[in-house]
């Protein structure tokens, strides 16, 4: 899912990545908004909020919003730096960013009871989620060659609209590639929305403990490649005696 890059990467790898991490991002987006009244997976809305607070001379809130935007950027930067330093083609270069994201989500799930609705508390909790989502967005973009982005849907809806327009005009020989891209965009949108629905629903009943669900999903994505490789090796070893005979 993560370990294949460049020419080795297939449409199936991207679909699996989009479905699982799209679900995670959608979940954090909805649950984070219900928990902190802050969008925690992108910074588009924060730019408008920052401008509004500046216009109203609310410098303290403007500072916090600027910090949130910086933390998303910092998460993307650190994730990109880690993957670049280890090497994109290294089998486990993705582990560190995902582990950091898991630790942040565990911190929010376990420490959410300390949230007191103050600006400082909101700054810490919402900021940590924005940092985690910046890391995830950067990692997914680098692994997939900028084909998959999971933390927001604006670009995905735009690309989908363009490709739907193109498929009407393109010749039959161009349609298979376009259909493949359309299916990928639709997958991202569907699983992001499904994750958002799950996040909103589960947060109502389980409060901050609901954040353990994206932790489980992320752990699965980490272990997927390891178990898949081991299973393949196991079956190859089983088949060797039969081939020799």
Secondary structure, DSSP 8 states (H G I E B T S, - for coil): --S--GGG--HHHHHHHHHHHHHHHHHHHHHHHHHHSS--S-SHHHHHHHHHHHHTT-HHHHHHHHHHHHHHHHHHHHHHHHHHHH-TTSTTTTHHHHHHHHHHHHHHHHHGGG--S-HHHHHHHHHHHHHHHHHHHHHHHHHHTSS---S-SHHHHHHHHHHHHHHHHS-HHHHHHHHHHHHHHHHHHHHHHHHHHHHHHHHHHHGGGGGHHHHHHHHHHHHHHHHHHHHHHHHHHHHHHHHH-
